[in-house]
Amino acid sequence: MRHGKPNMPRQLIRSVQFGEWIENYNIAHLCETSSPSDEVFAISAGANAVICSSLQRSTDSALRLGLQPTITDSIFREMEMPHWSFVSPPLPAKVWSFLFRLCWFAGLTSHAESFKDAKVRASNATKQLIKHAQDHQKIIFVGHGMLNRFIAKALLQDGWVGPKHPGGKYWEFGIYNYETN
């Protein structure tokens, strides 16, 4: 699942401020009003292991669900966002995120891991999740929008059954099962 909504003010920032904005986003706790749905509580109940990224919004989300993270690892962090400092008008952080993510897909990686390295990390993270699922049967993974998409794609390619897209909104999720014949 994707984490809950971080406590970040909506603000206009310039490109030169985006790196600091990302740092603040990565240490932000959840908004007091960010609550999972009853469905999210239901699907997370009975999990034998809770896997989180090392970013605050991931572990806070598990705790908001009443779950104690079993494993917290930086391999599960969000795919990094590049950024550049140049003269720019102030824009919403969401707009900078979109623009800089497009640059990242195009191979521009200033201050971030490359797209290729991020895909390798996502593949390794998927292998770890599969191992934990084999060991614990029912796990919940509290991750991040972009990384979750790559994990979902890898699971489906490996024979797992679930949605193509696990959901990109806060608290959205996908359920994946490995079905043997």
N, C-alpha and C positions, 0 to 999 in steps of 0.2 A: 504494500500500500504506500501511497505518498503520505508524507508527514502532514500535520496540521499547519494552520496559518501562523507564520512567525510574527512576532510583535515588531513590525517595521512601519514607520510612518510613511504615508504617501507623500512624496516630495519630488520636486524638480531638481535635477542635478546636472552638472556639466560632465563631459567625458572625463575630465581630469579627476573628478570625484568618484567615479565608478568603482575603482579598485578599493577605496575605503568603504564604499557602500557594500560591496561583496564581503569584505571582512566583517562588517557589522551584521550582515545577513547570516553569515556562517556561525556567529556566536549568539544570535538572537534566541530568546526563549519564545514560547508560543504566546499568542494573544490570549488573554483571559477568556474571551468569548469563543475561541476556536474549540468547538466540541465535536467529537465523532458522532455519527448517527447510531441509532440502535442497531442497525444492520452491521456496522463496523464492530460494535461491541460484541455482537453475536458471532461474527466470523472469527474474532480473535479469542473468544472463550475456548478454553481447553487446549491452547497451544502448548506444546511441550518444550518449545524453545522460541525465544524472541531475539531476532537478529536486527541490529541497528547500525547505522553509520556512526562515525565519531562526531558528527555535527549535532549541535545542541537541539535543533528542531526535530531530529529523528529520535533521540533518546527521550526528549520531553513528550513526544507523541506517544511513545510506549507507556510512559508513566501516566499520561492522561487517560490511557486505556486501562489503567490499574495493573499494568504488566511491568515486571522487572526485566530489563534487558539481560539476556543470557550471554550474548556476545555483542561487543561493540568494537568495530574495526573500521579503520580509515579506507580500506579497500571498497567499502560500500558508500563512500561519500559521493556527492553529486559530481558530475563531470564538470571540470573547471571551466570558468568563463574568461576568455581573453579580454583585455582592455587596453586602450591607448589614451594618452594624454594629448589633446589638441584643443585648439580654440573651438568652442562649440556653444550653441545656445543651450539653455537649460531645457531638459526633456524629462519626462517621467522615467524612473528607473526601469520600468517594464519595457519602454521603447529601447533604451540602451541595451537591455538584456537581449531583446530580439535582434537588434542590429549586430551586436558583438557575437551572438551565437551564429548568425549567418556567416560572419567572417571566419569563425572557428570551423564551420563545415567546409568553407572554401580553403582551409589550410593555413589561415593566419592565426598564430597562437601566442601572441605577446602576453607574457605573464601567466600562461596556462599550459597544461599538458596538451600534447597534440591530439588531434582527433584519433589518429592511429593508436597512440598510447592509451587513450581513454577506452577505445574498443577492446584492447587487450585486457585492460583492468576489468572491464565489464564481463569479459569472458571468464576471467579468473574468479570474479565475484560469483558468477553463475555456478561455476564448478563447486565453490564453497557452499553455496545455498543448496545445491543438489546433495552434497555430502551430508549437510545438516538435516535435510529432509529424510534421507535414508536412515540416519541415526535416530531421529526423533519423531518420524512419521508426520506429525502436524507441526509446522513452524509458521511463524508470522515474521515477515520481513518489513521493516519500516524504513523505506528508502526515499528516493527523490525522483522527480518527474522524468528527467532525461535518462538517468541511469536505469530506472525501472523499465523504460521502453526497450533498452538494449538487452536487459536481462530477459524480458518477456520474449523478445525475438529469439534469443539463444535457447530458451526453454522449449519453445515451439519447434525449433530446428532439431532439438534433441529428442523429440517424440512426446513432449508433455502436451497436455490438452488444457486450453484456456483461451482467454480473449487475446486478440492480436495487440490491442492497446490496453494496458492496465488502468488507465485513467490518469489524467494530468492535473486534476483539481485537488485541492487539499482534501485529505482523508479518502480519496478515491482508491479503489483496489481492483485487483484481478485475482481470481482463484485458479491455481494451476495444479493439475493432478498428473501423475504418471500412471498410465494405464498399461498393464501388461496383458498380452493376449493369452 
